[in-house]
Amino acid sequence: MRRFVLLLPLLLAACQTGPSLQTRMISYMGASETNLVQALGVPDKQITVNGVSYLAYTRQRTQVTPTYWGPVWGPYGGFYPAPVTSSVRVWTCETTFTVKDGKVVNVGFKGNDCNN
């Protein structure tokens, strides 16, 4: 029992997660465009319209989940592994910063992976 009590804080700490993507990106509100680019790197897309700049950063990851249906009885006797199929899901999030007068004034998110 004593070991469990000693390990409990470690187990709870392992479950903690950091701030979400949205929280981290919103923290750049009010930052200069220079500081934004220094922190996040060159944007994937950029356009300036009527003196307002839009800097977009895209994050993408692919999740492949294999499905295994085996083992099955072979035509000549014995078991063998059945074919493996996979499902593929692409997760993306585009974060767009609006920069006016050299400062970040808005942050927008688009995609299916922007909530973590």
VENGIZI-V527836 format. One line per field, one symbol per residue. phi: phi as a letter, one per 30 degrees, with the letter a starting at -180 (. if undefined). psi: psi as a letter, one per 30 degrees, with the letter a starting at -180 (. if undefined). burial: b if it has 24 or more other ideal C-beta (glycine too) atoms within 12 Angstrom, else e. A space follows every 10 residues. Layout:
phi = ???
psi = ???
burial = ???
//
This chain:
phi = .ddddddedd ddddddbddd edddddddei dddddddddc jdddbabbbh iccbcccccb bccccdcccb dbdddcjicb ddeccbcbbc cbaccccccb hibdcabbbb kcbccc
psi = eeeeeefeee eeeffklall eeeeefffkf lleeeeeeef aklekkkkkh gkkjkkkkkk lkkkjkkkha llklfgllkl klkklkkkkk klkkkkkkkk hgkkflklkk lghfg.
burial = eeeeeeeeee eeeeeeeeee beeebeebee eebeebeeeb eeeeeeeeee eebbbbbebe eeeeeeeeee eeeeeeeeee eeeeeeeeee eebbbbbbbe eeebbebebe eeebee
//
